[in-house]
Amino acid sequence: MSFYVYGRDRKTGEAVHRFLSTAATEGEARTQGEARGIEVTAVVAREDASMMSTRPHDAHAPASKPPHESHASDGAALPQASHARSDARHTRRSQGTKKSVRKEKATDAQRAPIRVMPALIAVNVLWFLLMAFNDALTSPDALLGWGASYGPITFGHAWWRLLTASFVHVGLIDLVVHMAALAFVGWVAEQQFGSIAFLIIYLIAGIAGNLVAQQADALAVVASATAPVGGCIGALLALMVWHRGEIDEQVPRACAIVAFVAFFVFAEFDFDLGWSALISGLVCGFAAGIALSPSGAPSETGGMPKLILTAGIAAVLISAGGAWLQSKNRGLSGTLAVLDAADALDRRVAAQLQKARSDWQSCLAQSADIAAVTQREILPDWRAVRLRLEQLAPYPASIAIDAAKKLDAMRRREATLDVPSPSAQWSPDAGSPRQHGDC
């Protein structure tokens, strides 16, 4: 015995073409249909359907039918009615514009719970309170202790600071401005992209934006949530471009309000905007928004494979950028240490020469004494630091100019010290014992 199985597609709800099952019983035929992803609406024995379709007198059958014919006719009518309802729904759906469908799905997404954005705000606020409790809001060293990024440290071994720097805020106003922006634009972004995709966009924009900001000024302390908030705005801009005419009106409204408020607040308080972090976060968020642009309902981004692929590509690109920047700034910490040593030596030598000059003016030291002190106590250390600075060349790109200037200054100063009598270049002060010839 065989059966015709009728039904709808479980995923789309559209009617599917009937298929012939060779099952022995009606239950087995229904099970086969469900295994194919069909929501079964009717199972009709094949001989009944054949009888209905082949008997010529069916078209002129009387109103009162035998029980077995009435049963077969009812069985055939059920799938036909199901087809009619499904076709009607499909027709109504096809007649709607993309914009109406998009808004209808956006309404469904708005009912989805928003979890990631409140969690991010909670982490930022909690981190700020811990910093405030430990009085670590203004000192650069204290900010570094709580996760801010600094080129020599980050490029050397602490790449995790590119992530934690987005949770470190310099002052209460900085926290309030960024969290207000995140609450407003993050709410819309999580509605449109879904929680997992929104978190991926936030992290990608934050890490990449801080990386670019740190390269722009390797000796700056990078902190604040400028990059990830910019990434959220960039993702919404991508949605506006990718789904022009289909998105809900709250998306452009959110971007416009955040941009206006940010401009007013920054202009009023004269903030250091961190343009490199803002723009790079915006660009990275835009790219991630294009990659994760919803293909169906706003909370659907194409499934887990698309999320994993986007996160993987972002990780590879960020790692490649970090490796390139590390190669450009290789030896940054060591070079900075030598430059600091050179500055300290310069101050020490200036103090020694000042004392020697004072002794020479007062006739407490002669030119030969000063020359001996210079050769014995000053020049060996000076040459060692200058030689070490020479060996570090080529210098990291971020401090190449400063290092070259310092090396040139040390060479010229060494030339003035490495002479038989440094005091020969000095002139007696007016009224000093040496001017009066009392030496």
PEQUI-V860220 format. One record per run of one state. SS is the DSSP state (A for helix, B for strand, O for the rest). FROM is the first residue (numbers start at 1). LEN is the number of residues. If there is no record, write none. Layout:
<<SS,FROM,LEN> <SS,FROM,LEN>>
This chain:
<<O,1,2> <B,3,7> <O,10,5> <B,15,7> <O,22,4> <A,26,10> <O,36,2> <B,38,8> <A,46,9> <O,55,1> <A,56,5> <O,61,6> <A,67,29> <O,96,2> <A,98,13> <O,111,5> <A,116,18> <O,134,6> <A,140,6> <O,146,3> <B,149,2> <A,151,4> <O,155,6> <A,161,7> <O,168,4> <A,172,22> <O,194,1> <A,195,22> <O,217,4> <B,221,2> <O,223,3> <A,226,17> <O,243,7> <A,250,20> <O,270,5> <A,275,17> <O,292,12> <A,304,25> <O,329,3> <A,332,30> <O,362,5> <A,367,25> <O,392,5> <A,397,21> <O,418,4> <A,422,4> <O,426,14>>
